[in-house]
Each structure stands twice: as C-alpha cells, then as structure tokens.
C-alpha cells in the first residue's frame, strides 16, 4: 500500500527573525518549494497537520518556507526537527520508470529465478548519476547501484524488486567484506 504522505524536507532551523524556516530538502525538483500552497507537518504522535505556505523558495540545496501562523524566530525554533510532507495528490510527477523512495522501502529483493535476496531498507543518493539501494540480507547489508543492468524490475504493487544475479557479484558491496586498498 502506498503512503498517503511523501516527505519533502525536514526543518533544520529558523531563518532570520520573521518566522521563516530552513529545510533540508528531500526532492529532485527544487523549484517545487516556490509552488507549494499547503504542507503537512508530522507531529510526534504521527499525525499530519496541514499548514498553509505563504512563501517558498530554494537556494543552495536547501528550501525556505514561510508558514502561516509562524511570525517570529521563537515560533520557528519550535519547529526545528519537524518533518515536512505533501499529500500524494500534490507530489511531483514522476517518469514511468521512477518511484518515490517511500514506496520502495520494504520491497523484497529477488533474483531472476525468484530466490529471495533480502529487503530494501534504504536508498542513498550519493551523486546525480544513480542511487544506491541498501538491502538487509541473511548475509548482512548489501549495497548495489540502482542501474538497469542490475535492477531488472521494480513492481511496487507486488512488493518486489528483481535483481540480476549474474551482475550482483561484480557490483554488490557487502558489509562482511573488507574494503580493498590500493597500496
């Protein structure tokens, strides 16, 4: 089942003295912050509270929001660490072969023969070339590049990621293998 809300940031600190907040941005479309009308703030009890966005912008990998009812630095400080979401209806449009990370976490990895490899537990974005998928496996943690030659199929509805077992030995990094050193 797909999550109703998708995280687009986390408030890291107040910005200035008029209540604006600075977010660690979590999106591939930094222009989206200027178009936001409403966001949902995730409270400690797990509830999502809607909040009107008066102004949004992005700069240097961070987003800045002016939220309704937050008019000074003290009020903004109270929001430090709060996760910011949008509902699925207002999420960015994805290409056919793209998925939201929230929809990928928890998928079962199988090889092309149907053998279970493990569960996807994290998606890292170390660069703009490709993501890195992190799987929990019986052998330990396994990381692979999210490339088409490795990831044969992603079926969110079925809860499965199919990996090419013939390519895994050359690209997979396992937590139980020591790192190679050039000396």
PyMOL commands that place a pseudoatom at each C-alpha (Angstrom):
pseudoatom trace, name=CA, resn=UNK, resi=1, chain=A, elem=C, hetatm=0, pos=[0.000, 0.000, 0.000]
pseudoatom trace, name=CA, resn=UNK, resi=2, chain=A, elem=C, hetatm=0, pos=[1.338, 3.407, -0.921]
pseudoatom trace, name=CA, resn=UNK, resi=3, chain=A, elem=C, hetatm=0, pos=[1.877, 6.019, 1.756]
pseudoatom trace, name=CA, resn=UNK, resi=4, chain=A, elem=C, hetatm=0, pos=[-0.589, 8.904, 1.739]
pseudoatom trace, name=CA, resn=UNK, resi=5, chain=A, elem=C, hetatm=0, pos=[2.113, 11.490, 2.503]
pseudoatom trace, name=CA, resn=UNK, resi=6, chain=A, elem=C, hetatm=0, pos=[5.539, 11.979, 0.942]
pseudoatom trace, name=CA, resn=UNK, resi=7, chain=A, elem=C, hetatm=0, pos=[8.340, 13.696, 2.829]
pseudoatom trace, name=CA, resn=UNK, resi=8, chain=A, elem=C, hetatm=0, pos=[9.846, 16.712, 1.057]
pseudoatom trace, name=CA, resn=UNK, resi=9, chain=A, elem=C, hetatm=0, pos=[12.028, 18.054, 3.851]
pseudoatom trace, name=CA, resn=UNK, resi=10, chain=A, elem=C, hetatm=0, pos=[12.928, 18.430, 7.489]
pseudoatom trace, name=CA, resn=UNK, resi=11, chain=A, elem=C, hetatm=0, pos=[13.107, 21.757, 9.299]
pseudoatom trace, name=CA, resn=UNK, resi=12, chain=A, elem=C, hetatm=0, pos=[16.690, 22.299, 10.435]
pseudoatom trace, name=CA, resn=UNK, resi=13, chain=A, elem=C, hetatm=0, pos=[16.485, 25.799, 11.916]
pseudoatom trace, name=CA, resn=UNK, resi=14, chain=A, elem=C, hetatm=0, pos=[14.827, 29.214, 11.842]
pseudoatom trace, name=CA, resn=UNK, resi=15, chain=A, elem=C, hetatm=0, pos=[15.931, 31.528, 9.037]
pseudoatom trace, name=CA, resn=UNK, resi=16, chain=A, elem=C, hetatm=0, pos=[16.014, 35.157, 10.061]
pseudoatom trace, name=CA, resn=UNK, resi=17, chain=A, elem=C, hetatm=0, pos=[13.718, 36.833, 12.586]
pseudoatom trace, name=CA, resn=UNK, resi=18, chain=A, elem=C, hetatm=0, pos=[10.344, 36.811, 10.795]
pseudoatom trace, name=CA, resn=UNK, resi=19, chain=A, elem=C, hetatm=0, pos=[9.469, 33.130, 11.219]
pseudoatom trace, name=CA, resn=UNK, resi=20, chain=A, elem=C, hetatm=0, pos=[10.868, 31.656, 8.032]
pseudoatom trace, name=CA, resn=UNK, resi=21, chain=A, elem=C, hetatm=0, pos=[12.234, 28.104, 8.418]
pseudoatom trace, name=CA, resn=UNK, resi=22, chain=A, elem=C, hetatm=0, pos=[15.132, 26.390, 6.651]
pseudoatom trace, name=CA, resn=UNK, resi=23, chain=A, elem=C, hetatm=0, pos=[14.585, 22.826, 5.427]
pseudoatom trace, name=CA, resn=UNK, resi=24, chain=A, elem=C, hetatm=0, pos=[16.894, 20.045, 4.448]
pseudoatom trace, name=CA, resn=UNK, resi=25, chain=A, elem=C, hetatm=0, pos=[15.383, 19.471, 1.010]
pseudoatom trace, name=CA, resn=UNK, resi=26, chain=A, elem=C, hetatm=0, pos=[14.271, 15.953, 0.035]
pseudoatom trace, name=CA, resn=UNK, resi=27, chain=A, elem=C, hetatm=0, pos=[13.208, 16.159, -3.582]
pseudoatom trace, name=CA, resn=UNK, resi=28, chain=A, elem=C, hetatm=0, pos=[14.654, 16.026, -7.060]
pseudoatom trace, name=CA, resn=UNK, resi=29, chain=A, elem=C, hetatm=0, pos=[12.686, 19.166, -8.049]
pseudoatom trace, name=CA, resn=UNK, resi=30, chain=A, elem=C, hetatm=0, pos=[13.960, 22.135, -6.035]
pseudoatom trace, name=CA, resn=UNK, resi=31, chain=A, elem=C, hetatm=0, pos=[11.573, 24.511, -7.833]
pseudoatom trace, name=CA, resn=UNK, resi=32, chain=A, elem=C, hetatm=0, pos=[8.600, 22.789, -6.186]
pseudoatom trace, name=CA, resn=UNK, resi=33, chain=A, elem=C, hetatm=0, pos=[9.028, 24.785, -2.950]
pseudoatom trace, name=CA, resn=UNK, resi=34, chain=A, elem=C, hetatm=0, pos=[8.065, 28.033, -4.698]
pseudoatom trace, name=CA, resn=UNK, resi=35, chain=A, elem=C, hetatm=0, pos=[4.792, 26.424, -5.876]
pseudoatom trace, name=CA, resn=UNK, resi=36, chain=A, elem=C, hetatm=0, pos=[3.679, 24.922, -2.566]
pseudoatom trace, name=CA, resn=UNK, resi=37, chain=A, elem=C, hetatm=0, pos=[0.305, 26.008, -1.215]
pseudoatom trace, name=CA, resn=UNK, resi=38, chain=A, elem=C, hetatm=0, pos=[-0.027, 23.575, 1.712]
pseudoatom trace, name=CA, resn=UNK, resi=39, chain=A, elem=C, hetatm=0, pos=[2.331, 21.226, 3.515]
pseudoatom trace, name=CA, resn=UNK, resi=40, chain=A, elem=C, hetatm=0, pos=[1.752, 18.731, 6.296]
pseudoatom trace, name=CA, resn=UNK, resi=41, chain=A, elem=C, hetatm=0, pos=[3.835, 18.862, 9.450]
pseudoatom trace, name=CA, resn=UNK, resi=42, chain=A, elem=C, hetatm=0, pos=[4.322, 15.479, 11.096]
pseudoatom trace, name=CA, resn=UNK, resi=43, chain=A, elem=C, hetatm=0, pos=[3.733, 15.726, 14.832]
pseudoatom trace, name=CA, resn=UNK, resi=44, chain=A, elem=C, hetatm=0, pos=[5.253, 13.443, 17.464]
pseudoatom trace, name=CA, resn=UNK, resi=45, chain=A, elem=C, hetatm=0, pos=[2.052, 11.390, 17.705]
pseudoatom trace, name=CA, resn=UNK, resi=46, chain=A, elem=C, hetatm=0, pos=[2.329, 10.548, 13.996]
pseudoatom trace, name=CA, resn=UNK, resi=47, chain=A, elem=C, hetatm=0, pos=[-0.465, 12.850, 12.897]
pseudoatom trace, name=CA, resn=UNK, resi=48, chain=A, elem=C, hetatm=0, pos=[-0.069, 15.070, 9.842]
pseudoatom trace, name=CA, resn=UNK, resi=49, chain=A, elem=C, hetatm=0, pos=[-1.208, 18.650, 10.427]
pseudoatom trace, name=CA, resn=UNK, resi=50, chain=A, elem=C, hetatm=0, pos=[-1.908, 20.819, 7.361]
pseudoatom trace, name=CA, resn=UNK, resi=51, chain=A, elem=C, hetatm=0, pos=[-0.168, 24.186, 7.258]
pseudoatom trace, name=CA, resn=UNK, resi=52, chain=A, elem=C, hetatm=0, pos=[-0.593, 26.895, 4.630]
pseudoatom trace, name=CA, resn=UNK, resi=53, chain=A, elem=C, hetatm=0, pos=[2.591, 28.033, 2.873]
pseudoatom trace, name=CA, resn=UNK, resi=54, chain=A, elem=C, hetatm=0, pos=[2.768, 31.812, 2.456]
pseudoatom trace, name=CA, resn=UNK, resi=55, chain=A, elem=C, hetatm=0, pos=[6.071, 31.787, 0.568]
pseudoatom trace, name=CA, resn=UNK, resi=56, chain=A, elem=C, hetatm=0, pos=[8.578, 29.181, -0.542]
pseudoatom trace, name=CA, resn=UNK, resi=57, chain=A, elem=C, hetatm=0, pos=[11.971, 29.232, -2.187]
pseudoatom trace, name=CA, resn=UNK, resi=58, chain=A, elem=C, hetatm=0, pos=[15.086, 27.128, -2.624]
pseudoatom trace, name=CA, resn=UNK, resi=59, chain=A, elem=C, hetatm=0, pos=[18.755, 28.032, -2.561]
pseudoatom trace, name=CA, resn=UNK, resi=60, chain=A, elem=C, hetatm=0, pos=[21.988, 26.036, -2.480]
pseudoatom trace, name=CA, resn=UNK, resi=61, chain=A, elem=C, hetatm=0, pos=[20.329, 22.670, -1.780]
pseudoatom trace, name=CA, resn=UNK, resi=62, chain=A, elem=C, hetatm=0, pos=[18.062, 23.975, 0.986]
pseudoatom trace, name=CA, resn=UNK, resi=63, chain=A, elem=C, hetatm=0, pos=[14.437, 25.091, 0.987]
pseudoatom trace, name=CA, resn=UNK, resi=64, chain=A, elem=C, hetatm=0, pos=[12.960, 28.007, 2.888]
pseudoatom trace, name=CA, resn=UNK, resi=65, chain=A, elem=C, hetatm=0, pos=[9.291, 28.289, 3.842]
pseudoatom trace, name=CA, resn=UNK, resi=66, chain=A, elem=C, hetatm=0, pos=[7.192, 30.981, 5.434]
pseudoatom trace, name=CA, resn=UNK, resi=67, chain=A, elem=C, hetatm=0, pos=[4.330, 29.131, 7.125]
pseudoatom trace, name=CA, resn=UNK, resi=68, chain=A, elem=C, hetatm=0, pos=[1.018, 30.629, 8.203]
pseudoatom trace, name=CA, resn=UNK, resi=69, chain=A, elem=C, hetatm=0, pos=[0.988, 31.382, 11.924]
pseudoatom trace, name=CA, resn=UNK, resi=70, chain=A, elem=C, hetatm=0, pos=[4.780, 31.351, 12.272]
pseudoatom trace, name=CA, resn=UNK, resi=71, chain=A, elem=C, hetatm=0, pos=[5.677, 35.019, 12.569]
pseudoatom trace, name=CA, resn=UNK, resi=72, chain=A, elem=C, hetatm=0, pos=[8.887, 35.178, 14.581]
pseudoatom trace, name=CA, resn=UNK, resi=73, chain=A, elem=C, hetatm=0, pos=[12.119, 33.333, 15.279]
pseudoatom trace, name=CA, resn=UNK, resi=74, chain=A, elem=C, hetatm=0, pos=[10.847, 31.798, 18.546]
pseudoatom trace, name=CA, resn=UNK, resi=75, chain=A, elem=C, hetatm=0, pos=[7.871, 30.174, 16.816]
pseudoatom trace, name=CA, resn=UNK, resi=76, chain=A, elem=C, hetatm=0, pos=[10.142, 28.943, 14.019]
pseudoatom trace, name=CA, resn=UNK, resi=77, chain=A, elem=C, hetatm=0, pos=[12.578, 27.494, 16.581]
pseudoatom trace, name=CA, resn=UNK, resi=78, chain=A, elem=C, hetatm=0, pos=[9.778, 25.302, 17.970]
pseudoatom trace, name=CA, resn=UNK, resi=79, chain=A, elem=C, hetatm=0, pos=[9.561, 23.612, 14.547]
pseudoatom trace, name=CA, resn=UNK, resi=80, chain=A, elem=C, hetatm=0, pos=[13.217, 22.508, 14.494]
pseudoatom trace, name=CA, resn=UNK, resi=81, chain=A, elem=C, hetatm=0, pos=[13.377, 18.812, 13.564]
pseudoatom trace, name=CA, resn=UNK, resi=82, chain=A, elem=C, hetatm=0, pos=[9.792, 18.638, 12.280]
pseudoatom trace, name=CA, resn=UNK, resi=83, chain=A, elem=C, hetatm=0, pos=[9.366, 16.614, 9.084]
pseudoatom trace, name=CA, resn=UNK, resi=84, chain=A, elem=C, hetatm=0, pos=[7.531, 18.320, 6.211]
pseudoatom trace, name=CA, resn=UNK, resi=85, chain=A, elem=C, hetatm=0, pos=[5.295, 16.360, 3.818]
pseudoatom trace, name=CA, resn=UNK, resi=86, chain=A, elem=C, hetatm=0, pos=[2.925, 16.798, 0.895]
pseudoatom trace, name=CA, resn=UNK, resi=87, chain=A, elem=C, hetatm=0, pos=[-0.034, 14.578, 0.200]
pseudoatom trace, name=CA, resn=UNK, resi=88, chain=A, elem=C, hetatm=0, pos=[0.266, 12.203, -2.755]
pseudoatom trace, name=CA, resn=UNK, resi=89, chain=A, elem=C, hetatm=0, pos=[-2.130, 14.328, -4.817]
pseudoatom trace, name=CA, resn=UNK, resi=90, chain=A, elem=C, hetatm=0, pos=[0.346, 17.229, -4.712]
pseudoatom trace, name=CA, resn=UNK, resi=91, chain=A, elem=C, hetatm=0, pos=[3.518, 15.195, -5.176]
pseudoatom trace, name=CA, resn=UNK, resi=92, chain=A, elem=C, hetatm=0, pos=[5.728, 15.861, -8.181]
pseudoatom trace, name=CA, resn=UNK, resi=93, chain=A, elem=C, hetatm=0, pos=[5.054, 13.902, -11.354]
pseudoatom trace, name=CA, resn=UNK, resi=94, chain=A, elem=C, hetatm=0, pos=[7.441, 11.028, -11.892]
pseudoatom trace, name=CA, resn=UNK, resi=95, chain=A, elem=C, hetatm=0, pos=[8.659, 9.470, -15.110]
pseudoatom trace, name=CA, resn=UNK, resi=96, chain=A, elem=C, hetatm=0, pos=[7.406, 5.983, -15.951]
pseudoatom trace, name=CA, resn=UNK, resi=97, chain=A, elem=C, hetatm=0, pos=[10.473, 4.246, -14.508]
pseudoatom trace, name=CA, resn=UNK, resi=98, chain=A, elem=C, hetatm=0, pos=[10.701, 6.371, -11.336]
pseudoatom trace, name=CA, resn=UNK, resi=99, chain=A, elem=C, hetatm=0, pos=[9.321, 5.702, -7.854]
pseudoatom trace, name=CA, resn=UNK, resi=100, chain=A, elem=C, hetatm=0, pos=[9.163, 7.574, -4.596]
pseudoatom trace, name=CA, resn=UNK, resi=101, chain=A, elem=C, hetatm=0, pos=[11.649, 6.245, -2.037]
pseudoatom trace, name=CA, resn=UNK, resi=102, chain=A, elem=C, hetatm=0, pos=[8.824, 5.797, 0.483]
pseudoatom trace, name=CA, resn=UNK, resi=103, chain=A, elem=C, hetatm=0, pos=[7.229, 3.313, -1.939]
pseudoatom trace, name=CA, resn=UNK, resi=104, chain=A, elem=C, hetatm=0, pos=[10.460, 1.345, -2.374]
pseudoatom trace, name=CA, resn=UNK, resi=105, chain=A, elem=C, hetatm=0, pos=[11.444, 0.852, 1.262]
pseudoatom trace, name=CA, resn=UNK, resi=106, chain=A, elem=C, hetatm=0, pos=[10.340, -2.580, 2.443]
pseudoatom trace, name=CA, resn=UNK, resi=107, chain=A, elem=C, hetatm=0, pos=[10.212, -4.191, -1.001]
pseudoatom trace, name=CA, resn=UNK, resi=108, chain=A, elem=C, hetatm=0, pos=[11.529, -7.746, -1.206]
pseudoatom trace, name=CA, resn=UNK, resi=109, chain=A, elem=C, hetatm=0, pos=[14.543, -8.282, -3.466]
pseudoatom trace, name=CA, resn=UNK, resi=110, chain=A, elem=C, hetatm=0, pos=[14.536, -11.440, -5.553]
pseudoatom trace, name=CA, resn=UNK, resi=111, chain=A, elem=C, hetatm=0, pos=[16.823, -12.708, -8.278]
pseudoatom trace, name=CA, resn=UNK, resi=112, chain=A, elem=C, hetatm=0, pos=[15.502, -13.558, -11.742]
pseudoatom trace, name=CA, resn=UNK, resi=113, chain=A, elem=C, hetatm=0, pos=[14.883, -17.144, -10.592]
pseudoatom trace, name=CA, resn=UNK, resi=114, chain=A, elem=C, hetatm=0, pos=[12.594, -15.985, -7.755]
pseudoatom trace, name=CA, resn=UNK, resi=115, chain=A, elem=C, hetatm=0, pos=[15.090, -16.646, -4.937]
pseudoatom trace, name=CA, resn=UNK, resi=116, chain=A, elem=C, hetatm=0, pos=[14.719, -14.136, -2.096]
pseudoatom trace, name=CA, resn=UNK, resi=117, chain=A, elem=C, hetatm=0, pos=[17.798, -11.958, -1.568]
pseudoatom trace, name=CA, resn=UNK, resi=118, chain=A, elem=C, hetatm=0, pos=[16.593, -9.593, 1.151]
pseudoatom trace, name=CA, resn=UNK, resi=119, chain=A, elem=C, hetatm=0, pos=[14.593, -6.447, 1.910]
pseudoatom trace, name=CA, resn=UNK, resi=120, chain=A, elem=C, hetatm=0, pos=[15.259, -2.900, 0.720]
pseudoatom trace, name=CA, resn=UNK, resi=121, chain=A, elem=C, hetatm=0, pos=[15.926, -0.820, 3.837]
pseudoatom trace, name=CA, resn=UNK, resi=122, chain=A, elem=C, hetatm=0, pos=[17.416, 2.413, 2.478]
pseudoatom trace, name=CA, resn=UNK, resi=123, chain=A, elem=C, hetatm=0, pos=[18.026, 4.399, -0.697]
pseudoatom trace, name=CA, resn=UNK, resi=124, chain=A, elem=C, hetatm=0, pos=[21.140, 6.560, -0.734]
pseudoatom trace, name=CA, resn=UNK, resi=125, chain=A, elem=C, hetatm=0, pos=[21.710, 9.416, -3.176]
pseudoatom trace, name=CA, resn=UNK, resi=126, chain=A, elem=C, hetatm=0, pos=[25.478, 9.918, -3.173]
pseudoatom trace, name=CA, resn=UNK, resi=127, chain=A, elem=C, hetatm=0, pos=[25.516, 11.664, -6.576]
pseudoatom trace, name=CA, resn=UNK, resi=128, chain=A, elem=C, hetatm=0, pos=[23.315, 12.610, -9.519]
pseudoatom trace, name=CA, resn=UNK, resi=129, chain=A, elem=C, hetatm=0, pos=[24.321, 9.593, -11.601]
pseudoatom trace, name=CA, resn=UNK, resi=130, chain=A, elem=C, hetatm=0, pos=[22.483, 6.863, -9.704]
pseudoatom trace, name=CA, resn=UNK, resi=131, chain=A, elem=C, hetatm=0, pos=[21.030, 5.972, -6.350]
pseudoatom trace, name=CA, resn=UNK, resi=132, chain=A, elem=C, hetatm=0, pos=[22.396, 3.192, -4.176]
pseudoatom trace, name=CA, resn=UNK, resi=133, chain=A, elem=C, hetatm=0, pos=[19.981, 0.583, -2.834]
pseudoatom trace, name=CA, resn=UNK, resi=134, chain=A, elem=C, hetatm=0, pos=[20.722, -0.880, 0.595]
pseudoatom trace, name=CA, resn=UNK, resi=135, chain=A, elem=C, hetatm=0, pos=[19.322, -4.329, 1.355]
pseudoatom trace, name=CA, resn=UNK, resi=136, chain=A, elem=C, hetatm=0, pos=[19.113, -6.295, 4.587]
pseudoatom trace, name=CA, resn=UNK, resi=137, chain=A, elem=C, hetatm=0, pos=[20.047, -9.867, 3.672]
pseudoatom trace, name=CA, resn=UNK, resi=138, chain=A, elem=C, hetatm=0, pos=[20.793, -13.042, 5.641]
pseudoatom trace, name=CA, resn=UNK, resi=139, chain=A, elem=C, hetatm=0, pos=[24.488, -12.459, 4.856]
pseudoatom trace, name=CA, resn=UNK, resi=140, chain=A, elem=C, hetatm=0, pos=[24.342, -8.847, 6.111]
pseudoatom trace, name=CA, resn=UNK, resi=141, chain=A, elem=C, hetatm=0, pos=[23.934, -5.477, 4.479]
pseudoatom trace, name=CA, resn=UNK, resi=142, chain=A, elem=C, hetatm=0, pos=[24.306, -5.370, 0.702]
pseudoatom trace, name=CA, resn=UNK, resi=143, chain=A, elem=C, hetatm=0, pos=[24.567, -2.189, -1.371]
pseudoatom trace, name=CA, resn=UNK, resi=144, chain=A, elem=C, hetatm=0, pos=[24.121, -2.010, -5.133]
pseudoatom trace, name=CA, resn=UNK, resi=145, chain=A, elem=C, hetatm=0, pos=[23.936, 0.802, -7.678]
pseudoatom trace, name=CA, resn=UNK, resi=146, chain=A, elem=C, hetatm=0, pos=[20.386, 1.325, -8.948]
pseudoatom trace, name=CA, resn=UNK, resi=147, chain=A, elem=C, hetatm=0, pos=[21.284, 0.691, -12.577]
pseudoatom trace, name=CA, resn=UNK, resi=148, chain=A, elem=C, hetatm=0, pos=[19.111, -1.008, -15.221]
pseudoatom trace, name=CA, resn=UNK, resi=149, chain=A, elem=C, hetatm=0, pos=[21.664, -3.784, -15.719]
pseudoatom trace, name=CA, resn=UNK, resi=150, chain=A, elem=C, hetatm=0, pos=[21.347, -4.698, -12.036]
pseudoatom trace, name=CA, resn=UNK, resi=151, chain=A, elem=C, hetatm=0, pos=[17.727, -3.837, -11.254]
pseudoatom trace, name=CA, resn=UNK, resi=152, chain=A, elem=C, hetatm=0, pos=[15.703, -5.804, -13.791]
pseudoatom trace, name=CA, resn=UNK, resi=153, chain=A, elem=C, hetatm=0, pos=[12.248, -4.847, -12.500]
pseudoatom trace, name=CA, resn=UNK, resi=154, chain=A, elem=C, hetatm=0, pos=[10.582, -2.825, -9.753]
pseudoatom trace, name=CA, resn=UNK, resi=155, chain=A, elem=C, hetatm=0, pos=[6.987, -3.809, -9.012]
pseudoatom trace, name=CA, resn=UNK, resi=156, chain=A, elem=C, hetatm=0, pos=[5.737, -1.648, -6.157]
pseudoatom trace, name=CA, resn=UNK, resi=157, chain=A, elem=C, hetatm=0, pos=[2.245, -3.179, -6.288]
pseudoatom trace, name=CA, resn=UNK, resi=158, chain=A, elem=C, hetatm=0, pos=[3.638, -6.719, -5.913]
pseudoatom trace, name=CA, resn=UNK, resi=159, chain=A, elem=C, hetatm=0, pos=[6.218, -5.552, -3.374]
pseudoatom trace, name=CA, resn=UNK, resi=160, chain=A, elem=C, hetatm=0, pos=[9.178, -6.927, -5.341]
pseudoatom trace, name=CA, resn=UNK, resi=161, chain=A, elem=C, hetatm=0, pos=[12.471, -5.742, -6.812]
pseudoatom trace, name=CA, resn=UNK, resi=162, chain=A, elem=C, hetatm=0, pos=[14.065, -8.198, -9.238]
pseudoatom trace, name=CA, resn=UNK, resi=163, chain=A, elem=C, hetatm=0, pos=[17.875, -8.164, -9.406]
pseudoatom trace, name=CA, resn=UNK, resi=164, chain=A, elem=C, hetatm=0, pos=[20.114, -9.828, -11.988]
pseudoatom trace, name=CA, resn=UNK, resi=165, chain=A, elem=C, hetatm=0, pos=[22.036, -12.442, -10.021]
pseudoatom trace, name=CA, resn=UNK, resi=166, chain=A, elem=C, hetatm=0, pos=[24.676, -12.631, -12.762]
pseudoatom trace, name=CA, resn=UNK, resi=167, chain=A, elem=C, hetatm=0, pos=[25.624, -8.967, -12.314]
pseudoatom trace, name=CA, resn=UNK, resi=168, chain=A, elem=C, hetatm=0, pos=[25.491, -8.867, -8.496]
pseudoatom trace, name=CA, resn=UNK, resi=169, chain=A, elem=C, hetatm=0, pos=[28.964, -10.375, -7.898]
pseudoatom trace, name=CA, resn=UNK, resi=170, chain=A, elem=C, hetatm=0, pos=[30.638, -7.525, -9.781]
pseudoatom trace, name=CA, resn=UNK, resi=171, chain=A, elem=C, hetatm=0, pos=[28.638, -4.604, -8.334]
pseudoatom trace, name=CA, resn=UNK, resi=172, chain=A, elem=C, hetatm=0, pos=[27.382, -5.605, -4.876]
pseudoatom trace, name=CA, resn=UNK, resi=173, chain=A, elem=C, hetatm=0, pos=[29.207, -4.344, -1.799]
pseudoatom trace, name=CA, resn=UNK, resi=174, chain=A, elem=C, hetatm=0, pos=[28.663, -6.465, 1.314]
pseudoatom trace, name=CA, resn=UNK, resi=175, chain=A, elem=C, hetatm=0, pos=[29.114, -5.367, 4.909]
pseudoatom trace, name=CA, resn=UNK, resi=176, chain=A, elem=C, hetatm=0, pos=[31.081, -8.552, 5.682]
pseudoatom trace, name=CA, resn=UNK, resi=177, chain=A, elem=C, hetatm=0, pos=[33.726, -7.913, 3.000]
pseudoatom trace, name=CA, resn=UNK, resi=178, chain=A, elem=C, hetatm=0, pos=[36.756, -5.777, 3.863]
pseudoatom trace, name=CA, resn=UNK, resi=179, chain=A, elem=C, hetatm=0, pos=[37.335, -2.783, 1.640]
pseudoatom trace, name=CA, resn=UNK, resi=180, chain=A, elem=C, hetatm=0, pos=[40.044, -3.207, -0.984]
pseudoatom trace, name=CA, resn=UNK, resi=181, chain=A, elem=C, hetatm=0, pos=[43.087, -0.983, -0.707]
pseudoatom trace, name=CA, resn=UNK, resi=182, chain=A, elem=C, hetatm=0, pos=[45.467, 0.182, -3.352]
pseudoatom trace, name=CA, resn=UNK, resi=183, chain=A, elem=C, hetatm=0, pos=[48.977, 0.088, -1.952]
for i in range(1, 183): cmd.bond("trace and resi %d" % i, "trace and resi %d" % (i + 1))
show_as sticks, trace
zoom trace
